[in-house]
Amino acid sequence: MVVVWIGLGVGILVAAILLKKIVTASPKDALKVSVNCKKCGYRTNGLKCPRCENASDPQRWR
């Protein structure tokens, strides 16, 4: 019986923590996609930056 009460208390505590996270989180947090490149600022729409990718590959031009 004591194990049931402990399980119930832990379950309520976990539910309260998750509910607090849901209420305080932004609706757009799950879909964070950077639209611009972090290095040069070129608009990439979440894909790899063609400018920085080409510039960082010195073997490509040999």
N, CA and C of each residue as an Amber inpcrd file, in Angstrom:
protein
   186
   0.8220000  -1.1950000   0.0000000   0.0000000   0.0000000   0.0000000
   0.8660000   1.2600000   0.0000000   1.9820000   1.1940000   0.7070000
   2.8800000   2.3430000   0.7610000   3.4740000   2.6120000  -0.6270000
   3.7700000   1.5390000  -1.3760000   4.3360000   1.6870000  -2.7150000
   3.3370000   2.3990000  -3.6340000   2.0700000   2.1260000  -3.4590000
   1.0360000   2.7820000  -4.2660000   1.0150000   4.2740000  -3.9710000
   1.0980000   4.6510000  -2.7060000   1.0970000   6.0680000  -2.3440000
   2.3520000   6.7810000  -2.8680000   3.4830000   6.1050000  -2.8100000
   4.7180000   6.6950000  -3.3300000   4.6120000   6.8650000  -4.8490000
   4.1040000   5.8550000  -5.5340000   3.9180000   5.9420000  -6.9820000
   2.9450000   7.0380000  -7.3650000   1.8900000   7.1750000  -6.6160000
   0.9090000   8.2270000  -6.8630000   1.5290000   9.6110000  -6.6660000
   2.3100000   9.7780000  -5.6320000   2.9740000  11.0620000  -5.3660000
   3.9750000  11.4130000  -6.4590000   4.7690000  10.4250000  -6.8840000
   5.7440000  10.6650000  -7.9490000   5.0240000  10.9950000  -9.2580000
   3.9560000  10.2970000  -9.5520000   3.1900000  10.5550000 -10.7670000
   2.6030000  11.9540000 -10.7890000   2.0590000  12.3970000  -9.6870000
   1.5010000  13.7460000  -9.6050000   2.6060000  14.7860000  -9.7430000
   3.7660000  14.5250000  -9.1430000   4.8940000  15.4520000  -9.2490000
   5.3850000  15.5690000 -10.6930000   5.5200000  14.4410000 -11.3820000
   5.9480000  14.4560000 -12.7820000   4.9160000  15.1580000 -13.6550000
   3.6390000  14.9050000 -13.4140000   2.5840000  15.5550000 -14.1890000
   2.6070000  17.0660000 -13.9740000   2.8540000  17.5120000 -12.7540000
   2.9100000  18.9440000 -12.4730000   4.1000000  19.5960000 -13.1840000
   5.2530000  18.9220000 -13.1830000   6.4330000  19.4660000 -13.8540000
   6.1910000  19.5700000 -15.3590000   5.6350000  18.5300000 -15.9630000
   5.3710000  18.5530000 -17.4030000   4.3220000  19.5990000 -17.7690000
   3.3130000  19.7450000 -16.9420000   2.2850000  20.7530000 -17.1900000
   2.8820000  22.1560000 -17.1250000   3.7920000  22.3880000 -16.1800000
   4.4510000  23.6890000 -16.0800000   5.2980000  23.9550000 -17.3240000
   5.9860000  22.9310000 -17.8330000   6.8000000  23.1010000 -19.0400000
   5.9330000  23.4050000 -20.2550000   4.7900000  22.7670000 -20.3450000
   3.8820000  23.0020000 -21.4690000   3.3330000  24.4220000 -21.4300000
   2.9780000  24.8900000 -20.2580000   2.3800000  26.2220000 -20.1260000
   3.4110000  27.3170000 -20.4030000   4.6630000  27.1220000 -19.9550000
   5.6650000  28.1800000 -20.1040000   6.3850000  28.1440000 -21.4470000
   6.3120000  27.0470000 -22.1840000   7.0320000  26.9430000 -23.4560000
   6.3060000  27.7160000 -24.5520000   7.0900000  28.2400000 -25.4780000
   6.5290000  28.9390000 -26.6270000   5.9520000  27.9180000 -27.6040000
   4.8830000  28.2390000 -28.3090000   4.3110000  27.2870000 -29.2650000
   5.2510000  26.9690000 -30.4260000   6.1950000  27.8330000 -30.7050000
   7.1020000  27.6280000 -31.8270000   8.4360000  27.0140000 -31.4090000
   8.5750000  26.6070000 -30.1580000   9.8310000  26.0380000 -29.6730000
  10.1930000  24.7300000 -30.3570000   9.2300000  23.9250000 -30.6850000
   9.5210000  22.6060000 -31.2470000  10.0370000  22.6830000 -32.6760000
   9.7580000  23.7470000 -33.3720000  10.1390000  23.8690000 -34.7780000
  11.1540000  24.9780000 -34.9950000  12.2260000  24.9770000 -34.2230000
  13.2510000  25.9950000 -34.4010000  14.1030000  25.6620000 -35.6090000
  13.9640000  26.4520000 -36.6420000  14.7620000  26.3020000 -37.8550000
  15.3470000  27.6720000 -38.1610000  16.6560000  27.7270000 -38.2530000
  17.2680000  29.0100000 -38.5770000  17.1160000  29.2570000 -40.0770000
  16.5830000  30.3940000 -40.4240000  16.3220000  30.7320000 -41.8130000
  17.5920000  31.2520000 -42.4790000  18.4430000  31.9120000 -41.7060000
  19.6570000  32.4930000 -42.2470000  20.8820000  31.7110000 -41.7630000
  21.9580000  31.7970000 -42.5440000  23.2210000  31.1670000 -42.1780000
  23.8030000  31.8840000 -40.9670000  24.3850000  31.1300000 -40.0390000
  24.9470000  31.7300000 -38.8350000  26.2590000  32.4550000 -39.1250000
  26.9820000  32.0290000 -40.1520000  28.2740000  32.6480000 -40.4550000
  28.1380000  33.9070000 -41.3080000  27.4140000  33.8020000 -42.4280000
  27.3880000  34.9200000 -43.3740000  26.0460000  35.6480000 -43.4410000
  24.9820000  35.0750000 -42.9300000  23.6870000  35.7370000 -42.9400000
  22.8700000  35.5030000 -44.1980000  23.3540000  34.6580000 -45.1070000
  22.6450000  34.3590000 -46.3520000  21.3800000  33.5620000 -46.0410000
  20.2880000  33.8570000 -46.7260000  19.0150000  33.1770000 -46.4820000
  19.0650000  31.7660000 -47.0660000  18.9370000  30.7390000 -46.1830000
  19.0590000  29.3520000 -46.6170000  17.7850000  28.5470000 -46.4060000
  16.8240000  29.0620000 -45.6720000  15.5690000  28.3690000 -45.3560000
  15.8060000  27.0290000 -44.6650000  16.8170000  26.9650000 -43.7990000
  17.0780000  25.7700000 -43.0150000  18.0110000  24.7720000 -43.6710000
  18.4370000  25.0150000 -44.8980000  19.3490000  24.1060000 -45.5920000
  20.7900000  24.5260000 -45.3430000  21.7390000  23.7500000 -45.8800000
  23.1480000  24.1190000 -45.7560000  23.4210000  25.3530000 -46.6020000
  24.3060000  26.1780000 -46.1200000  24.6430000  27.4130000 -46.8310000
  25.5830000  27.0930000 -47.9910000  25.2020000  27.4160000 -49.2270000
  26.0790000  27.1240000 -50.3650000  27.3320000  27.9900000 -50.3730000
  27.2340000  29.1990000 -49.8570000  28.3960000  30.0870000 -49.8270000
  29.4570000  29.5720000 -48.8560000  29.0610000  29.2670000 -47.6420000
  30.0230000  28.8250000 -46.6250000  30.5120000  27.4070000 -46.9030000
  29.6600000  26.5660000 -47.4560000  30.0530000  25.1950000 -47.7490000
  31.1390000  25.1640000 -48.8260000  31.0220000  25.9860000 -49.8580000
  32.0160000  26.0470000 -50.9220000  33.3040000  26.6960000 -50.4430000
  33.1960000  27.6900000 -49.5920000  34.3780000  28.4110000 -49.1270000
  35.2090000  27.5630000 -48.1690000  34.5930000  26.6440000 -47.4600000
  35.3240000  25.8670000 -46.4590000  35.9350000  24.5940000 -47.0360000
  35.7790000  24.3280000 -48.3150000  36.2980000  23.1140000 -48.9230000
  37.4480000  23.4650000 -49.8730000  38.7040000  23.5000000 -49.3780000
  39.8160000  23.9160000 -50.2350000  40.1790000  22.8740000 -51.2920000
  39.8760000  21.6110000 -51.0820000  40.2150000  20.5440000 -52.0360000
  39.3170000  20.5880000 -53.2590000  38.2020000  21.2360000 -53.1810000
  37.2400000  21.2370000 -54.2710000  37.7780000  21.9640000 -55.5050000
  38.6000000  22.9730000 -55.3080000  39.0710000  23.7960000 -56.4210000
  40.4170000  23.3400000 -56.9720000  40.9890000  22.2630000 -56.4590000
  42.2890000  21.7790000 -56.9520000  42.1380000  20.7900000 -58.0630000
